[in-house]
Amino acid sequence: MNENIEEKEEKIEERIVRYVGSFVCLGGFAWGMDLGSVSGALPGIRTRFNLSRVEIGTFVGLASPGEVLGAFIAGIVSDKLGRRNGIVLCDVSFCASGLILALATSKIQLFIGRFTAGFAAGSAIVSQVLYASELAPSKRRGKATAFFEVAISIGFTFSFFVFFLAEHSTNSKNESRSWRLLFALPTIPAFCQLILLYCYAPESP
């Protein structure tokens, strides 16, 4: 009898881990695509905006202070307003940065978008992992949070795959705008996670 109860509990716990892991995968996927988009997009934006070496370094480096601020703010939001709102901050930031960068027409917009992308990444580190670790059973928290880490690598690889397809397209217009597509990619999983968050995801204990 006890064995049957334990077996049922393990199955329930495994389902919870899969649910939580799949949910935070979307956040990791968005972050991975954001990471992978930069190297593929640099040649395009350098040509489009005539960026100098200093400006390129500034553009790439702006993500770091954004990550620090994002992690700090996400921690405060998660504590004061709940873990779900920490994820909302993360997803909204990813959507905002993706749209700003994809639609950028000036250097200042590029810099703002890059800083915002860093902010989103920093908030993801805190909010996604915190949510997964608290919602998953204590004995399976490592497995639940591992989904997030794996998704980052998958998203990173996927962005390179998309860049490869875009650059080898027969349409020259698509080639010249492939960097915009790369920057827009993270908005898709972030927006999907935002919808799931409001429709299905509970608040963590």
C-alpha positions as CSV (number, residue, x, y, z in Angstrom):
1,M,0.0,0.0,0.0
2,N,2.8,2.4,1.0
3,E,4.7,1.5,-2.1
4,N,1.7,2.4,-4.3
5,I,1.3,5.7,-2.6
6,E,5.0,6.5,-3.0
7,E,4.8,5.5,-6.6
8,K,1.8,7.8,-7.2
9,E,3.6,10.7,-5.4
10,E,6.7,10.2,-7.6
11,K,4.6,10.3,-10.8
12,I,2.8,13.5,-9.6
13,E,6.2,15.1,-8.7
14,E,7.6,14.1,-12.1
15,R,4.6,15.8,-13.9
16,I,5.1,18.9,-11.9
17,V,8.8,19.0,-12.8
18,R,8.0,18.5,-16.5
19,Y,5.4,21.3,-16.3
20,V,7.6,23.7,-14.5
21,G,10.6,22.8,-16.6
22,S,8.8,23.3,-19.9
23,F,7.4,26.6,-18.7
24,V,10.8,28.1,-17.7
25,C,12.3,26.6,-20.9
26,L,10.6,29.5,-22.8
27,G,12.5,32.0,-20.7
28,G,15.8,30.2,-21.3
29,F,15.0,29.8,-25.0
30,A,14.4,33.6,-25.3
31,W,17.7,34.4,-23.5
32,G,19.6,31.9,-25.6
33,M,18.3,33.4,-28.8
34,D,19.2,36.8,-27.6
35,L,22.8,35.7,-26.9
36,G,23.1,34.0,-30.2
37,S,21.6,36.9,-32.2
38,V,24.4,39.4,-31.4
39,S,27.3,37.7,-33.3
40,G,25.2,37.0,-36.3
41,A,23.7,40.5,-36.4
42,L,26.9,42.5,-35.9
43,P,28.0,42.5,-39.6
44,G,24.6,43.8,-40.6
45,I,24.3,46.5,-38.1
46,R,27.9,47.6,-38.6
47,T,27.1,48.2,-42.3
48,R,23.7,49.6,-41.7
49,F,24.7,52.2,-39.1
50,N,28.3,52.6,-40.0
51,L,29.5,51.7,-36.5
52,S,33.1,52.3,-35.4
53,R,35.0,49.8,-33.3
54,V,34.3,51.8,-30.2
55,E,30.6,51.9,-31.0
56,I,30.5,48.1,-31.6
57,G,32.2,47.5,-28.3
58,T,29.8,49.8,-26.6
59,F,26.8,48.1,-28.2
60,V,28.0,44.6,-27.1
61,G,29.1,45.7,-23.7
62,L,25.9,47.5,-22.8
63,A,24.3,44.2,-22.0
64,S,26.5,43.7,-18.9
65,P,25.2,46.7,-16.8
66,G,21.7,45.9,-18.0
67,E,22.1,42.4,-16.6
68,V,23.2,43.7,-13.2
69,L,20.3,46.1,-13.0
70,G,17.9,43.5,-14.3
71,A,18.9,40.9,-11.7
72,F,18.7,43.5,-8.9
73,I,15.2,44.8,-9.9
74,A,13.9,41.3,-10.6
75,G,14.8,40.2,-7.1
76,I,13.0,43.2,-5.6
77,V,9.9,42.7,-7.8
78,S,9.8,38.9,-7.0
79,D,10.0,39.6,-3.3
80,K,7.6,42.5,-3.2
81,L,5.0,41.6,-5.9
82,G,5.4,37.8,-6.3
83,R,7.4,35.4,-8.4
84,R,5.0,35.6,-11.3
85,N,5.5,39.3,-11.6
86,G,9.2,38.8,-11.7
87,I,8.7,36.6,-14.8
88,V,6.3,39.3,-16.3
89,L,9.2,41.8,-15.9
90,C,11.5,39.4,-17.7
91,D,9.1,38.7,-20.6
92,V,8.1,42.3,-21.1
93,S,11.7,43.3,-21.2
94,F,12.6,40.6,-23.8
95,C,9.7,41.7,-26.0
96,A,10.6,45.4,-25.6
97,S,14.3,44.8,-26.4
98,G,13.5,42.6,-29.4
99,L,11.1,45.2,-30.9
100,I,13.5,48.1,-30.3
101,L,16.4,46.4,-31.9
102,A,14.5,44.9,-34.8
103,L,12.9,48.3,-35.6
104,A,15.9,50.4,-34.8
105,T,16.7,53.3,-37.2
106,S,19.4,55.0,-35.2
107,K,22.4,54.2,-33.1
108,I,20.8,55.4,-29.9
109,Q,18.0,53.0,-30.4
110,L,20.5,50.2,-30.8
111,F,22.2,51.0,-27.6
112,I,18.9,51.3,-25.7
113,G,17.7,48.0,-27.1
114,R,20.9,46.3,-26.2
115,F,20.8,47.6,-22.6
116,T,17.2,46.4,-22.4
117,A,18.2,43.0,-23.7
118,G,20.7,42.8,-20.9
119,F,18.1,43.9,-18.4
120,A,15.9,41.1,-19.6
121,A,18.7,38.5,-19.3
122,G,19.5,39.6,-15.8
123,S,15.9,39.4,-14.7
124,A,15.6,35.9,-16.3
125,I,18.5,34.6,-14.2
126,V,16.6,35.5,-11.1
127,S,12.9,35.1,-11.9
128,Q,12.9,32.0,-14.0
129,V,15.2,29.9,-11.7
130,L,13.5,31.2,-8.6
131,Y,10.1,30.3,-9.9
132,A,11.2,26.8,-11.0
133,S,13.0,26.0,-7.8
134,E,10.1,27.0,-5.6
135,L,7.4,25.4,-7.5
136,A,9.1,22.0,-8.0
137,P,9.3,19.4,-5.3
138,S,12.4,19.8,-3.1
139,K,14.0,16.6,-4.2
140,R,13.7,17.5,-7.9
141,R,14.6,21.2,-8.0
142,G,17.9,20.6,-9.7
143,K,16.2,18.8,-12.5
144,A,13.5,21.6,-12.9
145,T,16.1,24.4,-13.1
146,A,18.3,22.4,-15.5
147,F,15.5,22.7,-18.1
148,F,16.2,26.5,-18.1
149,E,19.9,26.0,-18.6
150,V,19.4,23.5,-21.5
151,A,16.9,25.8,-23.1
152,I,19.6,28.6,-23.2
153,S,21.9,26.4,-25.3
154,I,19.1,25.3,-27.6
155,G,18.0,28.9,-28.1
156,F,21.6,30.0,-28.8
157,T,22.0,27.2,-31.4
158,F,18.6,27.9,-33.0
159,S,19.5,31.6,-33.6
160,F,22.6,30.6,-35.5
161,F,20.4,28.2,-37.6
162,V,18.0,30.9,-38.4
163,F,20.8,33.3,-39.3
164,F,22.3,30.6,-41.6
165,L,19.0,30.2,-43.4
166,A,18.4,33.9,-43.7
167,E,21.9,34.6,-45.1
168,H,21.6,31.9,-47.7
169,S,18.1,32.9,-48.9
170,T,17.8,33.7,-52.5
171,N,16.0,36.9,-51.7
172,S,18.7,39.7,-51.3
173,K,16.2,41.8,-49.3
174,N,16.0,39.1,-46.7
175,E,19.7,38.9,-46.5
176,S,20.1,42.6,-45.8
177,R,17.4,42.4,-43.0
178,S,18.5,39.1,-41.4
179,W,19.8,41.0,-38.4
180,R,16.4,42.5,-37.7
181,L,14.9,39.0,-37.8
182,L,17.5,37.7,-35.3
183,F,16.8,40.5,-32.8
184,A,13.1,39.9,-33.1
185,L,13.3,36.1,-32.4
186,P,13.4,36.3,-28.5
187,T,10.0,38.1,-28.5
188,I,8.2,34.9,-29.6
189,P,9.0,32.6,-26.7
190,A,8.8,35.6,-24.3
191,F,5.3,36.5,-25.5
192,C,4.2,32.8,-25.4
193,Q,5.4,32.5,-21.8
194,L,3.6,35.7,-20.9
195,I,0.3,34.2,-22.2
196,L,0.8,30.9,-20.4
197,L,1.7,32.8,-17.2
198,Y,-1.6,34.6,-17.1
199,C,-3.7,31.6,-18.3
200,Y,-2.2,28.6,-16.5
201,A,0.8,29.3,-14.3
202,P,0.2,29.5,-10.5
203,E,2.0,31.7,-8.1
204,S,4.9,29.9,-6.3
205,P,4.4,28.9,-2.6
